[in-house]
Amino acid sequence: MLVLNRPVPDFKLLSTEGGEFSLSAVAGKNLVVYFYPKDNTPGCTAEGEGFRDSFDEFAEYNCIIVGISRDSIKSHENFKEKMNFPFELLSDIDETVCKLFGVIKMKNMYGKQVRGIERSTFVLDTEGVLRREWRGVKVVGHVQEVLDFVKTL
């Protein structure tokens, strides 16, 4: 499990930009990593729209954004195009990075226990050090809270 104020180990995932995204490749930038349960669902769409609509403000603070779920790259590409997201979506089908960040949880879905991603957001600084985390995120107001924190880096 990751620890605040400690470096995050390098990771690589398939990206909607083609090829792989790696943490080491974005050194020198602040990074928002947000985990979400599933493409094209209401909460995940609203969260992505929030990051999309604030994308330029994040960029002003030397910050890039990536979204991660267990969906396939094909699903991500369709979701990204449909919603006009200006940031990469990363596919973690085997849950390697989900496990690194500790976001896989048992959740209740229509009265049944299901294993899935707990909506969570992490901010890493330009050195790849974990500076803030939000778990069990509620979508409303969340993007602004993350942006307000990024402005302090």
N, C-alpha and C positions, 0 to 999 in steps of 0.2 A: 504494500500500500504506500502511496505517496505521502510525503511529509511536507507541510508548509515550510517555506524558506529553504528548501533543498532543491537541487537540480533534478529535473525529470529525465529519466533515461531516454536516449534516442529511440525513436520508433519510426516505422515505415508502414504506410497503408496505400492501397490503390486509391486514386483520386479522379474526380471528374475532369481535371485538367489534362488527363492522359498521363499514363505512367504512375509514378509513386510520389507521394508526399512524404518528406522526412522532416523530423523536428530539427535535425542539424542543418538542413538547407535553409531554414528561416532564422538562423542565429542573427542577432542584431535587430530583430523586430520584437515588439511585444506580441503576444499571441493569445487570442481567446479560443479555447477549445470547448465547444458545447456538444454534449451528448443528448440525443433525443431518441425516443422509442421507434418511430416508424414514419417513413415518407408518406406524404399525402393524407395525413390525419389532421383533424382540426387544431389540436394544441401544437403539434410540430410545425404545421403550416404557419400559424400565428407567430410562433417563436422565430422561425426563419424570416418571416416578413419584418419582424422587429429589427433583427440584425441587418437585413437588407436595407431597410429605411434609414438606419443609422450608420451604414457602412462608411460613408465619406467622413463622418465625425470620428470614427475609430481610426481611419487612415491618417487624420490630422495628428494623432498621437502615436504615430509609427506602429500601428497595431493592425494585424491581420486576423481574420476569423476563419475557423474551419468548423464544420458540423460533422459529427460522426454518429452513425447508426450501424445496425447489422444488415441493412438492406444492400442489395447488389449494386454494382456500379451502374448498370443499365437503369435500375430504378432511380438511383441518385441523379443520373443525367436527365431523365425525364422530369423529375421533380424540380431540379435546378432550372431547367429551361422553362417549364410551366410557370414557375414563380419568379423568374428573372433574378435569381440569386447571383450577386457579383463575387461570391466567395466559393471556395472548394467544399465539396461534400466528400467525405472519406468513408470507404466501405470496410467495416471490421466484421466480416462474416464469421471468422473463427474466434472473435471476442478477445483477441490478444491485448489490444489497447484498452478495451472496456475493463478487462481484469486488472491491468496495470493501474487504472484510475479508480477501480473498485466501484463501478457503477451498475453491475449486474445484481439485481435484487429479485426477491419473490414479491409479486404484487397481486392485488385482487382485481380481477377483470370480470365483470358481470357475475360476481359471486364465486368465481373459480380462482384458485392460486395459479399464477403463471409466472414464469421466469422471464425477466425482461430488463431493459435499460431504465434506470431511474434518471429522469431528466436532471442533468447536472451541468454546471459550467465551471471552467477553470481558467485562470489568467496566469500566464507565464511571462516573465520579463525578458529583456533582450539577451540575457545570459541563459535562458531556459530554466530559470528557477521558478518554482510554483509559489505565487504570491497571494492567491486568493482562491477559494472554492465555494461554490453554492451547490447544495444537494437537495433533492426533493423540490426542485424549482417550480414555482407557480409563474405562469407566463406573463401575466399582467404586471407591468412595471419592471420586469426583470432586466430587459436590455438597458434601460436607463441606469439602473443600479450598477450594472457591469461597466457601462461607459463612465459613470462617475468615478468608479474605482480606477479604471485605466488612466483617467486624467491625473491621478495622483502619482503615477509611476515616473 
